[in-house]
Amino acid sequence: VQLQASGGGLVQAGGSLKLSCVASGRTISHYAMGWFRQAPEKEREFVGTVRWDSAYTYYADSVKDRFTISRDNAKNTLYLQMNSLKPEDTAVYYCAAGDLFSRIPRSYDYWGQGTLVTVSS
């Protein structure tokens, strides 16, 4: 599975962005899909994940009630709607696919290249 993330950019605090992650090479309909992020000089951290059938989602406390993860298996695409953005949300955002519905990065086998989100104060 090849994953291509897009939609990042520069936004003011309080603004919104929607990230997309398009998969190719194989259907993602059987995989859990997740979003992770990595800020400069920090480790990669979990943002959110959605089960293969969209029945369950799970978020990091830092983004709960602000970010929404969703997927369209027919379009082989994962989304992350980010609202009420804060400067501390600034990071490179990565999408990932794996067999387990998990917040642990090593649970995911396939990773996109990342898209940069910068939130100005």
PyMOL commands that set and color helices and strands:
alter all, ss='L'
color gray80, all
select helices_A, chain A and resi 73-75+87-89+105-107
alter helices_A, ss='H'
color red, helices_A
select strands_A, chain A and resi 2-6+9-12+17-24+32-38+45-50+57-59+67-72+77-82+91-98+108-111+115-120
alter strands_A, ss='S'
color yellow, strands_A
deselect
rebuild
show_as cartoon
